[in-house]
């Protein structure tokens, strides 16, 4: 991806959120998606800063995450799946710590 493509995507997102959802760009959070298992929404990090690279990074646009993208203590998929059970009503996967099924609203044990 280059800076022009990123600008086009950002401009479209700003227009869409304003026109369709009525949300101003200043109220839309920017997140970096992490490649880690997650039960609910995708694992992410806030953006710390974005800038043009200097010296050896000249010609690059840099985005720095607020958190480390590679965790030193990675959660394995096995550990995540171990916390999942199926809802008795709709058979969707739910976390053992959930009180209600997010799909059908069934009260869980």
Buried (B, 14 or more C-beta within 10 A) or exposed (E): EEEEEEEEEEEEEBEEBEEEEEEEEEEBEEBBEBEBBEBEEEBBBEBEEEEEEEEEEEEEBEEEBEEEEEEEEEEEEEEBEEEEEEBEEEEEBBBEEBEEBEEEEBEBE
